[in-house]
Amino acid sequence: MSFLKRIPVIYSGELHKVKLINFSVDLDEVLPMVPQQIKVRNFDGKAIISMVNVNLKHMTIKAFPDLFSLDYQHVAFRLLVDDSEWSKGKAKGIYFLKSFTNKPFVVWSGNLLSHYKLSKAKIHDVHGFDLWQSDKYIRYHLSRKRCKSDEKLKTTIQCIDRAYAVDNDKLVCTRIQREKWPIEPVSCVGFETNFFDSAKLLGAFSVNEVIHYQWLPAQPLD
């Protein structure tokens, strides 16, 4: 049913409590997970995953806001890709390796209508974060301790505004529109995961305000 993902619909919603946990993995570990049409960014033999943990609220179709509205927690492994060929020489894209939520309906509908690659997981996010899927896990804790900003990492993560996928062997791009993206560094401790063997924490950011955004229809690339 991939044709459903090509319906030219604009989705809109609000991003609440955004956290971005950024870690490196060996390039050789992630390459087998990525379609050949997508070029992974190479950071001296490492790839970077910017994991987003966000509460999506009032998710709806922009043209029919009264048709439905979804609220759910969305966690996703977003792999940084080299899309400079399509973004005026500056890499701004990601590829969804995998996404998670604890709501089965969102998994079902999301996989019909998007390239999120959603799957169900147990998520606890109160005094610390941990996510479990069978025997796989990822956990961390954000503290209020001030931390120095890695400006290079911040610039790299802040410019992300599009996602790539492969649909029927064709590369497609989905743009994200938002008025601002004020990410700020936060101290992250206790980071652990066995989703990736070579994962090493690089730094974390949060957004301390509600962000209104739009998710545009996926467009094929020549």
Salt bridges, closest charged atoms under 4 A:
GLU14 OE1 - HIS16 NE2 2.82
GLU14 OE1 - HIS58 NE2 3.86
GLU14 OE2 - HIS212 ND1 3.92
ASP26 OD1 - LYS46 NZ 2.41
ASP82 OD2 - LYS39 NZ 3.47
ASP125 OD2 - LYS19 NZ 3.82
ASP130 OD2 - HIS124 ND1 3.36
ASP161 OD1 - ARG162 NE 2.67
ASP161 OD2 - ARG175 NH2 3.93
ASP167 OD1 - ARG6 NH2 3.49
ASP167 OD2 - HIS115 NE2 3.50
GLU184 OE1 - LYS154 NZ 3.89
GLU192 OE1 - ARG139 NH1 3.08
GLU209 OE1 - LYS180 NZ 2.67
